[in-house]
């Protein structure tokens, strides 16, 4: 309910921002003892753009995820991925192969974005259904983006002002 409003507001605010650099990655999540894949797109500032859950880690899954992300957020200037062949195949199918960048440590931004999700996953004692996992991943990403203010980049006064504004906006959405 609130996450959709937050997402719409953020996307409309950032739609004119054209020099986006995306980082794509997938991570394993245990679902009733079975491994599924959570595909994630993160922008150059560390904000989670899209989350998508699949049972497979192949070209079709990567293609569906990329189509969904491109439709919702527009085309980025560059897409950084790990060495997974599914990413390359999907990029070729979309005609974005020239935008793909692969590097040994280039994808650390998205790897580090998995950490808050893992903390919440442990606290929730795993997931039972794929629909629940998808809903949680989407909502968690939006709420985390809203309240994660990159404390190391701003001074204390600015941080407090931004934090107060985020809480006020959240209360306005919640009421």
Buried (B, 14 or more C-beta within 10 A) or exposed (E): EEBEBBBEBBEEEBEEEEEBBBBBBBBEBEBEEEEBBBBBBBBBEBBBBBBBBBEEBBBEBBBBBBBBBBEEBBEBEBBBBBEBEBBBBBBEBBEBEEBBEBEEEEBEBBBEBBEBBEEBBEEEEEBEEBEEBBBBBBBBBBBBBBEBBEEEEEEEEEBEEBEEEBEEBBEEBEE
